[in-house]
Amino acid sequence: MEIKALKNLHTSKITLNLHTIVPGDPAFRWVEVQIDSIPLATLVNTYEKKLLAGSADERLAGNYWYLHPLNLLESLEKPEALVGGQITVLEYSWMPVDYRPIVAQMRQEEDYILWYNFRQLREPGWDYSSFRSFIFKKDQLFEQVAKIKARAKEYTSTL
């Protein structure tokens, strides 16, 4: 997608909220990703429930709700992430028993970040081609990442 086309499309607002259940224990923290004030988990859960309705995989649909902060930060801060690299954007609620992340590709185009080509990593046959892409202002996304890093440091020294 060209820069000119990105500038004419809706730019979404991303919000990252860190939730801490047990201070000092990194295993009990999670990040909620919101896009235009709607949790990404809600968007994916709704999409999967429609996608898999009536299929043998229907029971697996829509069980996402969080993302571990380290997984988010490691994904977003890899140099290859900004040139079409794969990032983890959501994790399955049964983790770590059944790790089933939702991944997307991320690419930077000037002052914009594009999240596109979403897919369920463990279920290559699930078709996410009609799940929409998201465009964020680069500064706004990385302000949210900095906020998560600062908040996480309040609870532990692992970040």
C-alpha positions as CSV (number, residue, x, y, z in Angstrom):
1,M,0.0,0.0,0.0
2,E,1.4,3.4,-1.0
3,I,1.9,6.4,1.4
4,K,-0.7,8.4,-0.5
5,A,-3.3,5.6,0.0
6,L,-2.5,5.3,3.7
7,K,-3.0,9.1,4.3
8,N,-6.5,8.8,2.8
9,L,-7.6,5.9,4.9
10,H,-8.9,5.9,8.5
11,T,-6.1,6.1,11.0
12,S,-7.0,4.1,14.1
13,K,-6.1,5.0,17.7
14,I,-4.3,2.3,19.5
15,T,-4.3,2.1,23.3
16,L,-2.2,-0.3,25.4
17,N,-3.3,-0.9,29.0
18,L,-1.1,-2.9,31.4
19,H,-3.0,-4.9,34.0
20,T,-1.1,-6.3,37.0
21,I,-2.6,-9.0,39.2
22,V,0.3,-9.8,41.4
23,P,2.8,-6.9,41.7
24,G,6.4,-8.0,41.2
25,D,5.5,-11.2,39.4
26,P,5.8,-10.9,35.6
27,A,3.7,-14.0,35.0
28,F,0.7,-12.1,36.3
29,R,0.7,-9.1,34.0
30,W,-1.0,-8.7,30.7
31,V,-1.6,-6.0,28.1
32,E,-5.0,-5.2,26.7
33,V,-4.7,-3.9,23.1
34,Q,-7.6,-1.5,22.1
35,I,-8.2,-0.1,18.7
36,D,-10.5,2.9,18.5
37,S,-11.5,2.0,22.1
38,I,-12.5,-1.6,21.2
39,P,-10.4,-4.4,22.6
40,L,-8.6,-6.2,19.8
41,A,-9.7,-9.4,21.6
42,T,-13.3,-8.5,21.0
43,L,-12.7,-7.8,17.3
44,V,-10.9,-11.1,16.8
45,N,-13.3,-13.1,19.0
46,T,-16.3,-11.8,17.0
47,Y,-14.6,-12.5,13.7
48,E,-13.6,-16.1,14.6
49,K,-17.0,-17.0,16.0
50,K,-18.6,-16.0,12.6
51,L,-15.7,-17.7,10.7
52,L,-15.9,-21.0,12.5
53,A,-19.7,-21.2,13.2
54,G,-20.9,-24.7,12.6
55,S,-17.4,-26.2,12.0
56,A,-15.5,-28.7,14.0
57,D,-13.2,-25.9,15.2
58,E,-16.1,-23.8,16.6
59,R,-15.2,-24.6,20.2
60,L,-11.7,-23.0,19.7
61,A,-13.1,-19.7,18.3
62,G,-12.8,-16.5,20.2
63,N,-10.9,-17.3,23.3
64,Y,-8.5,-14.4,23.2
65,W,-8.2,-11.7,25.8
66,Y,-4.6,-10.6,26.5
67,L,-1.0,-10.3,25.5
68,H,2.0,-10.7,27.8
69,P,4.0,-7.5,27.9
70,L,7.3,-9.2,27.1
71,N,5.8,-10.8,24.0
72,L,4.4,-7.4,22.9
73,L,7.6,-5.5,23.4
74,E,9.9,-8.2,21.9
75,S,7.7,-8.3,18.8
76,L,7.5,-4.5,18.3
77,E,11.1,-3.7,19.0
78,K,12.6,-6.1,16.5
79,P,14.2,-4.2,13.6
80,E,12.5,-6.5,11.1
81,A,9.1,-5.7,12.6
82,L,9.0,-2.3,10.8
83,V,9.6,-3.8,7.4
84,G,6.9,-6.4,7.2
85,G,8.0,-8.6,10.1
86,Q,5.6,-10.8,12.0
87,I,4.4,-9.5,15.4
88,T,2.3,-11.2,18.1
89,V,-0.7,-9.1,18.8
90,L,-3.0,-11.4,20.9
91,E,-2.7,-14.6,22.9
92,Y,-5.2,-17.3,23.6
93,S,-6.8,-17.3,27.1
94,W,-5.7,-20.9,27.8
95,M,-2.0,-20.1,27.5
96,P,0.4,-21.6,28.3
97,V,-1.5,-24.8,28.1
98,D,-2.5,-24.2,24.5
99,Y,-0.4,-21.4,23.0
100,R,-2.3,-20.0,20.1
101,P,-1.2,-16.5,19.2
102,I,-2.8,-14.2,16.7
103,V,0.0,-12.6,14.6
104,A,0.1,-9.8,12.1
105,Q,2.6,-8.3,9.9
106,M,3.7,-4.7,10.7
107,R,5.3,-2.2,8.4
108,Q,6.3,1.4,8.7
109,E,5.5,3.8,5.9
110,E,6.8,7.3,6.8
111,D,4.8,8.5,9.9
112,Y,2.4,5.5,9.8
113,I,2.4,1.9,11.1
114,L,0.3,-0.7,9.3
115,W,-0.8,-3.9,10.9
116,Y,-2.0,-6.3,8.2
117,N,-2.2,-10.0,7.2
118,F,-3.6,-11.2,10.5
119,R,-3.6,-15.0,11.1
120,Q,-3.9,-17.6,13.8
121,L,-0.4,-19.0,14.0
122,R,-1.4,-22.6,14.9
123,E,-4.4,-22.8,12.5
124,P,-3.1,-22.0,9.0
125,G,-6.4,-23.1,7.4
126,W,-8.4,-20.3,9.2
127,D,-9.0,-17.6,6.7
128,Y,-8.4,-14.1,8.1
129,S,-8.2,-12.5,4.6
130,S,-11.4,-10.4,5.3
131,F,-10.2,-9.3,8.8
132,R,-9.3,-5.7,8.3
133,S,-5.9,-4.0,8.5
134,F,-5.2,-1.1,10.9
135,I,-3.2,2.0,10.3
136,F,-1.7,3.9,13.3
137,K,0.3,7.1,13.6
138,K,3.8,5.9,14.4
139,D,4.3,8.4,17.2
140,Q,1.0,7.4,18.9
141,L,1.9,3.7,18.8
142,F,5.3,4.1,20.2
143,E,4.0,6.5,22.9
144,Q,1.8,3.6,24.0
145,V,4.8,1.2,24.0
146,A,6.8,3.7,26.2
147,K,3.8,3.9,28.6
148,I,3.7,0.1,28.9
149,K,7.5,-0.1,29.5
150,A,7.3,2.6,32.2
151,R,4.3,1.0,34.0
152,A,5.9,-2.4,33.8
153,K,9.1,-1.2,35.5
154,E,6.9,-0.1,38.5
155,Y,6.2,-3.7,39.2
156,T,9.3,-5.6,38.2
157,S,12.9,-5.1,37.0
158,T,12.5,-7.7,34.2
159,L,11.7,-5.0,31.5
